[in-house]
Amino acid sequence: MCRQQASTFGAAAHNLEPQVSGESTTSLDASTPVVGGPCNREHVTIWCSNDYLGMGQHPVVLEATIKAITETGAGSGGTRNIGGTNKYHTLLEAELADLHHKEAALVFSNCFSANVALLTTIAKLVPGIVFISDAKNHASLIEGICGSGAAKKIFKHNDMQDLERVLAEIPQNTPKMIVFESVYSMDGTIGPIKHVCDLAEQYNAMTFIDEVHAVGLYGSRGAGVAERDGQMHRLDVISGTLGKAYGVFGGYIAASKRIIDCVRSFAPNFIFSTSPPPSVCAGAATSVGFLKSHNELREAHQAKTAHLKMLLRDAGIPMLETPSHIVPVMIGDAVKCKHMADRLLNHYGIYVQPINYPTVPVGTERFRFTPSPVHTEEMMLRLRDSLVSLWHEFNIPLQTSKQPVVTPQQQRIPLSTHEEGIRCVQAMATANPL
């Protein structure tokens, strides 16, 4: 399969296999199974990876992982409460608690589980709680809220007037928690954290923020948008991932010792799950610690993002204009989006997944590009030129400078019922039989 191999981080990286470069050097032939059919390209550039900084193949992370696996073996040997806690688990949790300036942290195999565990545990231990959820929250947050059995209210995405309206409808003495994100991964919008915290204090609500697409990337030490905006101390619970900017695997929550102890003691998906391997925790702890003091990678990431946005904007490629590192290019048709992704891979050697229902509403299908420090100027220019050629191939008009900029708030949100989504998926399957 095509696989990304991250950037060169100095001479030491050249002695490692696989090497760190923005472009895969994996040999492919017509028999290689890839999404969309045979691929006869020798070099495929990955443009949709969540390894935002290339830390997954950074020498310091690889070295720590290899050292730990030699010391401790391949697996953890059990659940966290029965034999599955190693010094590397506690080291990682200490790094994460320090990162977010919280009393404690708890590591899970993924952040989906971490989010569900937190929300279901809070509902179990705080009778009558009401969850107040942003309309564009991630599936893990929705799953946790719905599975908790607690009452829920939904406010319009990033709309503070609507959030206040919802809060005002709930009695002041009713326990409540506002659940939202910092960076929304499909539209690239950023939550107004200060305003949420202001309203939470005014209406006596707890706060839970998902910083999955922000940790490692924002803030002076990489703690996320809340750190960047000086609001981290005002948030009750912060969740994040170790599998995106940190380039490894796993998820976590950071909060007070009391909240962490409650989740550790009452969340079934923590209690009964085998813990992450110590080697993974060692690599993750090293990555978290490294990025606390290497702001130059974050600066390079933001610079590459701004540059790619400029290239695509000037070329007339229709983007959602967003304040984050996410670059959504709008297609608006599921079948066409899939065909275009296949064409990019098989003809241009560019890999980006089509984003369709149920990840996004029907009619807002898109490509989601994630530029990183490992992408070179040559790769960016080739991506721009390939997209322009693709737009001509599919007879899609490019935007002109006179056309208004598209923002996530202005995009058309058509019918997005489950039934409509199923029809869309069926149409894609008919057009692209396996």
Secondary structure by P-SEA (a helix, b strand, c coil): cbbbbbbbccccccccccccccccccccccccccccccccccbbbbccccccccccccaaaaaaaaaaaaacccccccccccccccaaaaaaaaaaaaaaccccccccccaaaaaaaaaaaaaaaccbbbbbbcccccaaaaaaaaaacccccccccccaaaaaaaaaacccccbbbbbbbccccccccccaaaaaaaaaaaabbbbbbbccccccccccccccccccccccccccbbbbbcccccccccccccccaaaaaaaacccccccccccccaaaaaaaaaaaaaacccaaaaaaaaaaaaaaaaaaaaaccccccccccbbbbbbccaaaaaaaaaaaaccccbbbbbbccccccccccbbbbbbcccccaaaaaaaaaaaaaaaaaacbbbbccccccccccccccccccaaaaaaaaaaaaaaccc
